[in-house]
Amino acid sequence: MVLQLNQVELAELINSSIKTHLEPFLKTANDTLLSKKEVLELLGITTNTLDKHIKSGAIPTYGLGSRLMFKRAEVMDSLIRIN
């Protein structure tokens, strides 16, 4: 069976297919837990700066014993667009 699609329909079909196949991988990547050190490296900030964002509630934290953990998606969501 051969489908006849115009350029827009083909683009929509490709985008839909890619999204369907990549969605599980993207969700897994965003659900990843990060250590404090990993967040510092990811954002390129100092410990003092991260501590200020934690204290203000801008970046949510989770505990694992005495360790602070962060959800990658929430760290990325805490970033604000400047322009």
PDB file of N, CA, C and O in Angstrom:
ATOM      1  N   MET A   1       0.835  -1.169   0.000  1.00  0.00           N
ATOM      2  CA  MET A   1       0.000   0.000   0.000  1.00  0.00           C
ATOM      3  C   MET A   1       0.885   1.239   0.000  1.00  0.00           C
ATOM      4  O   MET A   1       1.804   1.343   0.812  1.00  0.00           O
ATOM      5  N   VAL A   2       0.625   2.156  -0.879  1.00  0.00           N
ATOM      6  CA  VAL A   2       1.384   3.390  -0.997  1.00  0.00           C
ATOM      7  C   VAL A   2       0.486   4.554  -0.587  1.00  0.00           C
ATOM      8  O   VAL A   2      -0.638   4.705  -1.066  1.00  0.00           O
ATOM      9  N   LEU A   3       1.020   5.364   0.313  1.00  0.00           N
ATOM     10  CA  LEU A   3       0.284   6.548   0.754  1.00  0.00           C
ATOM     11  C   LEU A   3       0.729   7.750  -0.049  1.00  0.00           C
ATOM     12  O   LEU A   3       1.911   7.893  -0.362  1.00  0.00           O
ATOM     13  N   GLN A   4      -0.194   8.597  -0.375  1.00  0.00           N
ATOM     14  CA  GLN A   4       0.154   9.847  -1.028  1.00  0.00           C
ATOM     15  C   GLN A   4      -0.066  10.972  -0.025  1.00  0.00           C
ATOM     16  O   GLN A   4      -1.194  11.293   0.349  1.00  0.00           O
ATOM     17  N   LEU A   5       1.045  11.555   0.394  1.00  0.00           N
ATOM     18  CA  LEU A   5       1.003  12.618   1.388  1.00  0.00           C
ATOM     19  C   LEU A   5       1.647  13.874   0.823  1.00  0.00           C
ATOM     20  O   LEU A   5       2.614  13.813   0.064  1.00  0.00           O
ATOM     21  N   ASN A   6       1.090  15.006   1.210  1.00  0.00           N
ATOM     22  CA  ASN A   6       1.774  16.241   0.829  1.00  0.00           C
ATOM     23  C   ASN A   6       2.898  16.490   1.838  1.00  0.00           C
ATOM     24  O   ASN A   6       3.044  15.732   2.797  1.00  0.00           O
ATOM     25  N   GLN A   7       3.669  17.513   1.638  1.00  0.00           N
ATOM     26  CA  GLN A   7       4.848  17.784   2.462  1.00  0.00           C
ATOM     27  C   GLN A   7       4.478  18.021   3.933  1.00  0.00           C
ATOM     28  O   GLN A   7       5.172  17.537   4.827  1.00  0.00           O
ATOM     29  N   VAL A   8       3.420  18.743   4.183  1.00  0.00           N
ATOM     30  CA  VAL A   8       2.988  19.031   5.557  1.00  0.00           C
ATOM     31  C   VAL A   8       2.535  17.751   6.255  1.00  0.00           C
ATOM     32  O   VAL A   8       2.895  17.514   7.408  1.00  0.00           O
ATOM     33  N   GLU A   9       1.755  16.932   5.571  1.00  0.00           N
ATOM     34  CA  GLU A   9       1.277  15.679   6.155  1.00  0.00           C
ATOM     35  C   GLU A   9       2.443  14.738   6.462  1.00  0.00           C
ATOM     36  O   GLU A   9       2.458  14.075   7.499  1.00  0.00           O
ATOM     37  N   LEU A  10       3.417  14.686   5.552  1.00  0.00           N
ATOM     38  CA  LEU A  10       4.592  13.844   5.772  1.00  0.00           C
ATOM     39  C   LEU A  10       5.379  14.329   6.984  1.00  0.00           C
ATOM     40  O   LEU A  10       5.817  13.526   7.808  1.00  0.00           O
ATOM     41  N   ALA A  11       5.558  15.641   7.089  1.00  0.00           N
ATOM     42  CA  ALA A  11       6.286  16.199   8.229  1.00  0.00           C
ATOM     43  C   ALA A  11       5.566  15.873   9.537  1.00  0.00           C
ATOM     44  O   ALA A  11       6.212  15.509  10.520  1.00  0.00           O
ATOM     45  N   GLU A  12       4.244  15.997   9.563  1.00  0.00           N
ATOM     46  CA  GLU A  12       3.465  15.683  10.762  1.00  0.00           C
ATOM     47  C   GLU A  12       3.574  14.210  11.117  1.00  0.00           C
ATOM     48  O   GLU A  12       3.684  13.865  12.293  1.00  0.00           O
ATOM     49  N   LEU A  13       3.545  13.342  10.126  1.00  0.00           N
ATOM     50  CA  LEU A  13       3.674  11.908  10.354  1.00  0.00           C
ATOM     51  C   LEU A  13       5.050  11.571  10.933  1.00  0.00           C
ATOM     52  O   LEU A  13       5.159  10.771  11.862  1.00  0.00           O
ATOM     53  N   ILE A  14       6.087  12.179  10.383  1.00  0.00           N
ATOM     54  CA  ILE A  14       7.450  11.940  10.880  1.00  0.00           C
ATOM     55  C   ILE A  14       7.581  12.452  12.311  1.00  0.00           C
ATOM     56  O   ILE A  14       8.101  11.745  13.174  1.00  0.00           O
ATOM     57  N   ASN A  15       7.115  13.677  12.573  1.00  0.00           N
ATOM     58  CA  ASN A  15       7.205  14.238  13.929  1.00  0.00           C
ATOM     59  C   ASN A  15       6.458  13.385  14.941  1.00  0.00           C
ATOM     60  O   ASN A  15       6.953  13.149  16.043  1.00  0.00           O
ATOM     61  N   SER A  16       5.290  12.931  14.580  1.00  0.00           N
ATOM     62  CA  SER A  16       4.493  12.099  15.469  1.00  0.00           C
ATOM     63  C   SER A  16       5.213  10.785  15.773  1.00  0.00           C
ATOM     64  O   SER A  16       5.249  10.336  16.918  1.00  0.00           O
ATOM     65  N   SER A  17       5.777  10.186  14.746  1.00  0.00           N
ATOM     66  CA  SER A  17       6.478   8.918  14.916  1.00  0.00           C
ATOM     67  C   SER A  17       7.713   9.083  15.798  1.00  0.00           C
ATOM     68  O   SER A  17       7.969   8.258  16.675  1.00  0.00           O
ATOM     69  N   ILE A  18       8.468  10.138  15.566  1.00  0.00           N
ATOM     70  CA  ILE A  18       9.672  10.386  16.371  1.00  0.00           C
ATOM     71  C   ILE A  18       9.286  10.632  17.826  1.00  0.00           C
ATOM     72  O   ILE A  18       9.906  10.085  18.738  1.00  0.00           O
ATOM     73  N   LYS A  19       8.265  11.453  18.041  1.00  0.00           N
ATOM     74  CA  LYS A  19       7.820  11.752  19.405  1.00  0.00           C
ATOM     75  C   LYS A  19       7.387  10.481  20.123  1.00  0.00           C
ATOM     76  O   LYS A  19       7.730  10.275  21.287  1.00  0.00           O
ATOM     77  N   THR A  20       6.638   9.634  19.435  1.00  0.00           N
ATOM     78  CA  THR A  20       6.162   8.382  20.026  1.00  0.00           C
ATOM     79  C   THR A  20       7.326   7.492  20.447  1.00  0.00           C
ATOM     80  O   THR A  20       7.290   6.878  21.513  1.00  0.00           O
ATOM     81  N   HIS A  21       8.353   7.423  19.612  1.00  0.00           N
ATOM     82  CA  HIS A  21       9.477   6.535  19.900  1.00  0.00           C
ATOM     83  C   HIS A  21      10.465   7.128  20.904  1.00  0.00           C
ATOM     84  O   HIS A  21      11.132   6.379  21.618  1.00  0.00           O
ATOM     85  N   LEU A  22      10.571   8.443  20.973  1.00  0.00           N
ATOM     86  CA  LEU A  22      11.524   9.074  21.882  1.00  0.00           C
ATOM     87  C   LEU A  22      10.947   9.384  23.256  1.00  0.00           C
ATOM     88  O   LEU A  22      11.700   9.533  24.218  1.00  0.00           O
ATOM     89  N   GLU A  23       9.644   9.482  23.365  1.00  0.00           N
ATOM     90  CA  GLU A  23       9.003   9.877  24.619  1.00  0.00           C
ATOM     91  C   GLU A  23       9.454   9.053  25.828  1.00  0.00           C
ATOM     92  O   GLU A  23       9.754   9.637  26.869  1.00  0.00           O
ATOM     93  N   PRO A  24       9.514   7.720  25.733  1.00  0.00           N
ATOM     94  CA  PRO A  24       9.967   6.947  26.905  1.00  0.00           C
ATOM     95  C   PRO A  24      11.397   7.292  27.323  1.00  0.00           C
ATOM     96  O   PRO A  24      11.700   7.308  28.516  1.00  0.00           O
ATOM     97  N   PHE A  25      12.275   7.567  26.366  1.00  0.00           N
ATOM     98  CA  PHE A  25      13.658   7.905  26.684  1.00  0.00           C
ATOM     99  C   PHE A  25      13.742   9.277  27.331  1.00  0.00           C
ATOM    100  O   PHE A  25      14.504   9.469  28.278  1.00  0.00           O
ATOM    101  N   LEU A  26      12.968  10.235  26.832  1.00  0.00           N
ATOM    102  CA  LEU A  26      12.981  11.582  27.387  1.00  0.00           C
ATOM    103  C   LEU A  26      12.415  11.585  28.802  1.00  0.00           C
ATOM    104  O   LEU A  26      12.931  12.281  29.676  1.00  0.00           O
ATOM    105  N   LYS A  27      11.364  10.817  29.030  1.00  0.00           N
ATOM    106  CA  LYS A  27      10.767  10.742  30.364  1.00  0.00           C
ATOM    107  C   LYS A  27      11.772  10.158  31.348  1.00  0.00           C
ATOM    108  O   LYS A  27      11.906  10.660  32.464  1.00  0.00           O
ATOM    109  N   THR A  28      12.471   9.120  30.956  1.00  0.00           N
ATOM    110  CA  THR A  28      13.465   8.501  31.820  1.00  0.00           C
ATOM    111  C   THR A  28      14.569   9.482  32.150  1.00  0.00           C
ATOM    112  O   THR A  28      15.002   9.564  33.300  1.00  0.00           O
ATOM    113  N   ALA A  29      15.032  10.231  31.157  1.00  0.00           N
ATOM    114  CA  ALA A  29      16.107  11.202  31.378  1.00  0.00           C
ATOM    115  C   ALA A  29      15.664  12.291  32.341  1.00  0.00           C
ATOM    116  O   ALA A  29      16.461  12.732  33.169  1.00  0.00           O
ATOM    117  N   ASN A  30      14.413  12.737  32.256  1.00  0.00           N
ATOM    118  CA  ASN A  30      13.920  13.792  33.130  1.00  0.00           C
ATOM    119  C   ASN A  30      13.629  13.303  34.539  1.00  0.00           C
ATOM    120  O   ASN A  30      13.621  14.106  35.473  1.00  0.00           O
ATOM    121  N   ASP A  31      13.390  12.009  34.719  1.00  0.00           N
ATOM    122  CA  ASP A  31      13.101  11.450  36.036  1.00  0.00           C
ATOM    123  C   ASP A  31      14.376  11.100  36.795  1.00  0.00           C
ATOM    124  O   ASP A  31      14.311  10.650  37.939  1.00  0.00           O
ATOM    125  N   THR A  32      15.514  11.298  36.181  1.00  0.00           N
ATOM    126  CA  THR A  32      16.796  10.945  36.785  1.00  0.00           C
ATOM    127  C   THR A  32      17.035  11.752  38.049  1.00  0.00           C
ATOM    128  O   THR A  32      16.791  12.958  38.084  1.00  0.00           O
ATOM    129  N   LEU A  33      17.511  11.081  39.080  1.00  0.00           N
ATOM    130  CA  LEU A  33      17.899  11.767  40.302  1.00  0.00           C
ATOM    131  C   LEU A  33      19.356  12.194  40.197  1.00  0.00           C
ATOM    132  O   LEU A  33      20.202  11.447  39.706  1.00  0.00           O
ATOM    133  N   LEU A  34      19.635  13.408  40.665  1.00  0.00           N
ATOM    134  CA  LEU A  34      20.986  13.952  40.614  1.00  0.00           C
ATOM    135  C   LEU A  34      21.478  14.246  42.025  1.00  0.00           C
ATOM    136  O   LEU A  34      20.697  14.584  42.914  1.00  0.00           O
ATOM    137  N   SER A  35      22.778  14.113  42.213  1.00  0.00           N
ATOM    138  CA  SER A  35      23.392  14.511  43.475  1.00  0.00           C
ATOM    139  C   SER A  35      23.644  16.018  43.440  1.00  0.00           C
ATOM    140  O   SER A  35      23.500  16.659  42.398  1.00  0.00           O
ATOM    141  N   LYS A  36      24.015  16.563  44.569  1.00  0.00           N
ATOM    142  CA  LYS A  36      24.315  17.996  44.641  1.00  0.00           C
ATOM    143  C   LYS A  36      25.472  18.334  43.694  1.00  0.00           C
ATOM    144  O   LYS A  36      25.438  19.348  42.997  1.00  0.00           O
ATOM    145  N   LYS A  37      26.477  17.488  43.677  1.00  0.00           N
ATOM    146  CA  LYS A  37      27.636  17.710  42.804  1.00  0.00           C
ATOM    147  C   LYS A  37      27.222  17.724  41.333  1.00  0.00           C
ATOM    148  O   LYS A  37      27.704  18.549  40.557  1.00  0.00           O
ATOM    149  N   GLU A  38      26.330  16.812  40.953  1.00  0.00           N
ATOM    150  CA  GLU A  38      25.865  16.750  39.568  1.00  0.00           C
ATOM    151  C   GLU A  38      25.067  17.997  39.186  1.00  0.00           C
ATOM    152  O   GLU A  38      25.172  18.483  38.060  1.00  0.00           O
ATOM    153  N   VAL A  39      24.271  18.514  40.125  1.00  0.00           N
ATOM    154  CA  VAL A  39      23.508  19.736  39.857  1.00  0.00           C
ATOM    155  C   VAL A  39      24.456  20.913  39.688  1.00  0.00           C
ATOM    156  O   VAL A  39      24.267  21.746  38.801  1.00  0.00           O
ATOM    157  N   LEU A  40      25.475  20.983  40.537  1.00  0.00           N
ATOM    158  CA  LEU A  40      26.467  22.060  40.424  1.00  0.00           C
ATOM    159  C   LEU A  40      27.144  22.031  39.061  1.00  0.00           C
ATOM    160  O   LEU A  40      27.335  23.074  38.435  1.00  0.00           O
ATOM    161  N   GLU A  41      27.505  20.837  38.602  1.00  0.00           N
ATOM    162  CA  GLU A  41      28.155  20.694  37.291  1.00  0.00           C
ATOM    163  C   GLU A  41      27.182  21.002  36.160  1.00  0.00           C
ATOM    164  O   GLU A  41      27.553  21.655  35.185  1.00  0.00           O
ATOM    165  N   LEU A  42      25.944  20.539  36.282  1.00  0.00           N
ATOM    166  CA  LEU A  42      24.935  20.758  35.251  1.00  0.00           C
ATOM    167  C   LEU A  42      24.667  22.247  35.045  1.00  0.00           C
ATOM    168  O   LEU A  42      24.602  22.721  33.911  1.00  0.00           O
ATOM    169  N   LEU A  43      24.514  22.978  36.147  1.00  0.00           N
ATOM    170  CA  LEU A  43      24.173  24.389  36.060  1.00  0.00           C
ATOM    171  C   LEU A  43      25.395  25.308  36.011  1.00  0.00           C
ATOM    172  O   LEU A  43      25.279  26.481  35.653  1.00  0.00           O
ATOM    173  N   GLY A  44      26.560  24.777  36.369  1.00  0.00           N
ATOM    174  CA  GLY A  44      27.777  25.592  36.365  1.00  0.00           C
ATOM    175  C   GLY A  44      27.729  26.699  37.405  1.00  0.00           C
ATOM    176  O   GLY A  44      28.141  27.830  37.146  1.00  0.00           O
ATOM    177  N   ILE A  45      27.217  26.360  38.592  1.00  0.00           N
ATOM    178  CA  ILE A  45      27.104  27.345  39.664  1.00  0.00           C
ATOM    179  C   ILE A  45      27.898  26.883  40.879  1.00  0.00           C
ATOM    180  O   ILE A  45      28.356  25.742  40.935  1.00  0.00           O
ATOM    181  N   THR A  46      28.057  27.779  41.853  1.00  0.00           N
ATOM    182  CA  THR A  46      28.781  27.443  43.074  1.00  0.00           C
ATOM    183  C   THR A  46      27.842  26.812  44.097  1.00  0.00           C
ATOM    184  O   THR A  46      26.620  26.875  43.966  1.00  0.00           O
ATOM    185  N   THR A  47      28.436  26.210  45.106  1.00  0.00           N
ATOM    186  CA  THR A  47      27.658  25.609  46.190  1.00  0.00           C
ATOM    187  C   THR A  47      26.799  26.658  46.880  1.00  0.00           C
ATOM    188  O   THR A  47      25.640  26.400  47.204  1.00  0.00           O
ATOM    189  N   ASN A  48      27.369  27.856  47.107  1.00  0.00           N
ATOM    190  CA  ASN A  48      26.603  28.923  47.771  1.00  0.00           C
ATOM    191  C   ASN A  48      25.364  29.304  46.962  1.00  0.00           C
ATOM    192  O   ASN A  48      24.287  29.497  47.526  1.00  0.00           O
ATOM    193  N   THR A  49      25.518  29.411  45.646  1.00  0.00           N
ATOM    194  CA  THR A  49      24.388  29.770  44.790  1.00  0.00           C
ATOM    195  C   THR A  49      23.318  28.695  44.845  1.00  0.00           C
ATOM    196  O   THR A  49      22.133  29.006  44.968  1.00  0.00           O
ATOM    197  N   LEU A  50      23.721  27.431  44.754  1.00  0.00           N
ATOM    198  CA  LEU A  50      22.748  26.335  44.829  1.00  0.00           C
ATOM    199  C   LEU A  50      22.038  26.348  46.176  1.00  0.00           C
ATOM    200  O   LEU A  50      20.822  26.166  46.238  1.00  0.00           O
ATOM    201  N   ASP A  51      22.784  26.561  47.248  1.00  0.00           N
ATOM    202  CA  ASP A  51      22.175  26.592  48.583  1.00  0.00           C
ATOM    203  C   ASP A  51      21.121  27.698  48.687  1.00  0.00           C
ATOM    204  O   ASP A  51      20.090  27.509  49.331  1.00  0.00           O
ATOM    205  N   LYS A  52      21.372  28.845  48.060  1.00  0.00           N
ATOM    206  CA  LYS A  52      20.399  29.946  48.070  1.00  0.00           C
ATOM    207  C   LYS A  52      19.115  29.535  47.340  1.00  0.00           C
ATOM    208  O   LYS A  52      18.011  29.833  47.796  1.00  0.00           O
ATOM    209  N   HIS A  53      19.273  28.846  46.199  1.00  0.00           N
ATOM    210  CA  HIS A  53      18.097  28.399  45.437  1.00  0.00           C
ATOM    211  C   HIS A  53      17.316  27.326  46.198  1.00  0.00           C
ATOM    212  O   HIS A  53      16.089  27.269  46.120  1.00  0.00           O
ATOM    213  N   ILE A  54      18.033  26.484  46.929  1.00  0.00           N
ATOM    214  CA  ILE A  54      17.372  25.454  47.743  1.00  0.00           C
ATOM    215  C   ILE A  54      16.590  26.128  48.867  1.00  0.00           C
ATOM    216  O   ILE A  54      15.424  25.811  49.103  1.00  0.00           O
ATOM    217  N   LYS A  55      17.246  27.063  49.560  1.00  0.00           N
ATOM    218  CA  LYS A  55      16.618  27.744  50.692  1.00  0.00           C
ATOM    219  C   LYS A  55      15.376  28.530  50.265  1.00  0.00           C
ATOM    220  O   LYS A  55      14.388  28.583  50.997  1.00  0.00           O
ATOM    221  N   SER A  56      15.431  29.142  49.068  1.00  0.00           N
ATOM    222  CA  SER A  56      14.290  29.933  48.585  1.00  0.00           C
ATOM    223  C   SER A  56      13.161  29.048  48.061  1.00  0.00           C
ATOM    224  O   SER A  56      12.049  29.523  47.834  1.00  0.00           O
ATOM    225  N   GLY A  57      13.452  27.759  47.870  1.00  0.00           N
ATOM    226  CA  GLY A  57      12.441  26.835  47.348  1.00  0.00           C
ATOM    227  C   GLY A  57      12.393  26.786  45.833  1.00  0.00           C
ATOM    228  O   GLY A  57      11.530  26.123  45.258  1.00  0.00           O
ATOM    229  N   ALA A  58      13.319  27.489  45.176  1.00  0.00           N
ATOM    230  CA  ALA A  58      13.339  27.507  43.712  1.00  0.00           C
ATOM    231  C   ALA A  58      13.699  26.146  43.131  1.00  0.00           C
ATOM    232  O   ALA A  58      13.223  25.775  42.058  1.00  0.00           O
ATOM    233  N   ILE A  59      14.540  25.406  43.843  1.00  0.00           N
ATOM    234  CA  ILE A  59      14.924  24.055  43.407  1.00  0.00           C
ATOM    235  C   ILE A  59      14.537  23.082  44.509  1.00  0.00           C
ATOM    236  O   ILE A  59      15.128  23.100  45.588  1.00  0.00           O
ATOM    237  N   PRO A  60      13.543  22.226  44.247  1.00  0.00           N
ATOM    238  CA  PRO A  60      13.116  21.247  45.262  1.00  0.00           C
ATOM    239  C   PRO A  60      14.191  20.188  45.504  1.00  0.00           C
ATOM    240  O   PRO A  60      14.936  19.815  44.598  1.00  0.00           O
ATOM    241  N   THR A  61      14.250  19.721  46.735  1.00  0.00           N
ATOM    242  CA  THR A  61      15.220  18.685  47.098  1.00  0.00           C
ATOM    243  C   THR A  61      14.496  17.481  47.691  1.00  0.00           C
ATOM    244  O   THR A  61      13.361  17.572  48.158  1.00  0.00           O
ATOM    245  N   TYR A  62      15.188  16.362  47.655  1.00  0.00           N
ATOM    246  CA  TYR A  62      14.688  15.108  48.216  1.00  0.00           C
ATOM    247  C   TYR A  62      15.807  14.505  49.035  1.00  0.00           C
ATOM    248  O   TYR A  62      16.981  14.673  48.708  1.00  0.00           O
ATOM    249  N   GLY A  63      15.454  13.807  50.095  1.00  0.00           N
ATOM    250  CA  GLY A  63      16.460  13.220  50.956  1.00  0.00           C
ATOM    251  C   GLY A  63      16.653  11.748  50.700  1.00  0.00           C
ATOM    252  O   GLY A  63      15.707  11.006  50.436  1.00  0.00           O
ATOM    253  N   LEU A  64      17.900  11.345  50.786  1.00  0.00           N
ATOM    254  CA  LEU A  64      18.252   9.935  50.727  1.00  0.00           C
ATOM    255  C   LEU A  64      19.288   9.737  51.826  1.00  0.00           C
ATOM    256  O   LEU A  64      20.485   9.938  51.622  1.00  0.00           O
ATOM    257  N   GLY A  65      18.801   9.339  52.990  1.00  0.00           N
ATOM    258  CA  GLY A  65      19.681   9.324  54.150  1.00  0.00           C
ATOM    259  C   GLY A  65      20.067  10.754  54.472  1.00  0.00           C
ATOM    260  O   GLY A  65      19.200  11.606  54.668  1.00  0.00           O
ATOM    261  N   SER A  66      21.352  11.020  54.528  1.00  0.00           N
ATOM    262  CA  SER A  66      21.810  12.385  54.793  1.00  0.00           C
ATOM    263  C   SER A  66      22.151  13.121  53.490  1.00  0.00           C
ATOM    264  O   SER A  66      22.641  14.250  53.519  1.00  0.00           O
ATOM    265  N   ARG A  67      21.892  12.480  52.365  1.00  0.00           N
ATOM    266  CA  ARG A  67      22.201  13.066  51.058  1.00  0.00           C
ATOM    267  C   ARG A  67      21.023  13.805  50.472  1.00  0.00           C
ATOM    268  O   ARG A  67      19.882  13.351  50.568  1.00  0.00           O
ATOM    269  N   LEU A  68      21.299  14.949  49.864  1.00  0.00           N
ATOM    270  CA  LEU A  68      20.278  15.665  49.118  1.00  0.00           C
ATOM    271  C   LEU A  68      20.259  15.149  47.688  1.00  0.00           C
ATOM    272  O   LEU A  68      21.308  14.951  47.075  1.00  0.00           O
ATOM    273  N   MET A  69      19.069  14.936  47.166  1.00  0.00           N
ATOM    274  CA  MET A  69      18.914  14.506  45.787  1.00  0.00           C
ATOM    275  C   MET A  69      17.970  15.478  45.085  1.00  0.00           C
ATOM    276  O   MET A  69      17.140  16.126  45.722  1.00  0.00           O
ATOM    277  N   PHE A  70      18.111  15.567  43.778  1.00  0.00           N
ATOM    278  CA  PHE A  70      17.327  16.491  42.973  1.00  0.00           C
ATOM    279  C   PHE A  70      16.790  15.752  41.757  1.00  0.00           C
ATOM    280  O   PHE A  70      17.483  14.913  41.181  1.00  0.00           O
ATOM    281  N   LYS A  71      15.550  16.063  41.362  1.00  0.00           N
ATOM    282  CA  LYS A  71      15.015  15.507  40.122  1.00  0.00           C
ATOM    283  C   LYS A  71      15.487  16.402  38.979  1.00  0.00           C
ATOM    284  O   LYS A  71      15.309  17.620  39.013  1.00  0.00           O
ATOM    285  N   ARG A  72      16.088  15.784  37.975  1.00  0.00           N
ATOM    286  CA  ARG A  72      16.648  16.549  36.853  1.00  0.00           C
ATOM    287  C   ARG A  72      15.603  17.462  36.212  1.00  0.00           C
ATOM    288  O   ARG A  72      15.893  18.618  35.906  1.00  0.00           O
ATOM    289  N   ALA A  73      14.405  16.953  36.012  1.00  0.00           N
ATOM    290  CA  ALA A  73      13.351  17.750  35.370  1.00  0.00           C
ATOM    291  C   ALA A  73      13.026  18.983  36.197  1.00  0.00           C
ATOM    292  O   ALA A  73      12.808  20.059  35.640  1.00  0.00           O
ATOM    293  N   GLU A  74      12.991  18.843  37.515  1.00  0.00           N
ATOM    294  CA  GLU A  74      12.677  19.978  38.376  1.00  0.00           C
ATOM    295  C   GLU A  74      13.812  20.996  38.394  1.00  0.00           C
ATOM    296  O   GLU A  74      13.568  22.200  38.472  1.00  0.00           O
ATOM    297  N   VAL A  75      15.040  20.517  38.324  1.00  0.00           N
ATOM    298  CA  VAL A  75      16.177  21.443  38.245  1.00  0.00           C
ATOM    299  C   VAL A  75      16.080  22.255  36.951  1.00  0.00           C
ATOM    300  O   VAL A  75      16.262  23.472  36.962  1.00  0.00           O
ATOM    301  N   MET A  76      15.796  21.584  35.849  1.00  0.00           N
ATOM    302  CA  MET A  76      15.688  22.283  34.569  1.00  0.00           C
ATOM    303  C   MET A  76      14.476  23.214  34.559  1.00  0.00           C
ATOM    304  O   MET A  76      14.539  24.296  33.976  1.00  0.00           O
ATOM    305  N   ASP A  77      13.384  22.813  35.189  1.00  0.00           N
ATOM    306  CA  ASP A  77      12.181  23.652  35.259  1.00  0.00           C
ATOM    307  C   ASP A  77      12.404  24.905  36.099  1.00  0.00           C
ATOM    308  O   ASP A  77      11.704  25.904  35.930  1.00  0.00           O
ATOM    309  N   SER A  78      13.381  24.851  37.007  1.00  0.00           N
ATOM    310  CA  SER A  78      13.636  25.994  37.882  1.00  0.00           C
ATOM    311  C   SER A  78      14.323  27.141  37.126  1.00  0.00           C
ATOM    312  O   SER A  78      14.342  28.281  37.591  1.00  0.00           O
ATOM    313  N   LEU A  79      14.876  26.824  35.971  1.00  0.00           N
ATOM    314  CA  LEU A  79      15.528  27.873  35.170  1.00  0.00           C
ATOM    315  C   LEU A  79      14.455  28.788  34.593  1.00  0.00           C
ATOM    316  O   LEU A  79      13.402  28.327  34.153  1.00  0.00           O
ATOM    317  N   ILE A  80      14.732  30.076  34.601  1.00  0.00           N
ATOM    318  CA  ILE A  80      13.780  31.032  34.053  1.00  0.00           C
ATOM    319  C   ILE A  80      14.365  31.695  32.823  1.00  0.00           C
ATOM    320  O   ILE A  80      15.570  31.929  32.740  1.00  0.00           O
ATOM    321  N   ARG A  81      13.512  31.990  31.885  1.00  0.00           N
ATOM    322  CA  ARG A  81      13.933  32.654  30.660  1.00  0.00           C
ATOM    323  C   ARG A  81      14.135  34.142  30.957  1.00  0.00           C
ATOM    324  O   ARG A  81      13.287  34.784  31.577  1.00  0.00           O
ATOM    325  N   ILE A  82      15.254  34.670  30.510  1.00  0.00           N
ATOM    326  CA  ILE A  82      15.572  36.061  30.789  1.00  0.00           C
ATOM    327  C   ILE A  82      15.070  36.971  29.665  1.00  0.00           C
ATOM    328  O   ILE A  82      14.586  38.067  29.945  1.00  0.00           O
ATOM    329  N   ASN A  83      15.168  36.563  28.459  1.00  0.00           N
ATOM    330  CA  ASN A  83      14.704  37.390  27.327  1.00  0.00           C
ATOM    331  C   ASN A  83      13.587  36.672  26.604  1.00  0.00           C
ATOM    332  O   ASN A  83      13.054  37.190  25.623  1.00  0.00           O
TER     333      ASN A  83
END
